[in-house]
Amino acid sequence: MAEELLGGMLTQVAADPFLGGVFEELLNDCEGAEVYIRDPAEYGLHPGVLRSWEQVQDAVRAHDAVAIGYRDSQGVCLGLESKQDFDLQPGERLVVVSYT
């Protein structure tokens, strides 16, 4: 899974070089934020409710974290469009950047 996350981040940096500095700041400091795979229920998000990715990000942000993607049975998906419809399925997890 680490390879998939790294590949997704490299793809994002290739599309927008500014993100290189953002990822470096988020992930380079041992005392800083880390990437976690979390149960969406921790953020009040439950399967079967159609919402935009922006709504998912808002729910996660309310818990002092940043949603950067999700993991399903096919693998990890990063870099969703804010307005993209998103329907969590049972067993799916969110990929978040957080201090805890």
QUIPENOR-V831418 format. One line per field, one symbol per residue. ss: DSSP state (A for helix, B for strand, O for the rest). Layout:
BEGIN
ss = ???
END
This chain:
BEGIN
ss = OAAAAAAAAAAAAAAOOAAAAAAAAAAOOOOOOBBBBBBAAAAOOOOOOBBBAAAAAAAAAOOOBBBBBBBBOOBBBBOOOOOOBBBOOOOOBBBBBBOO
END
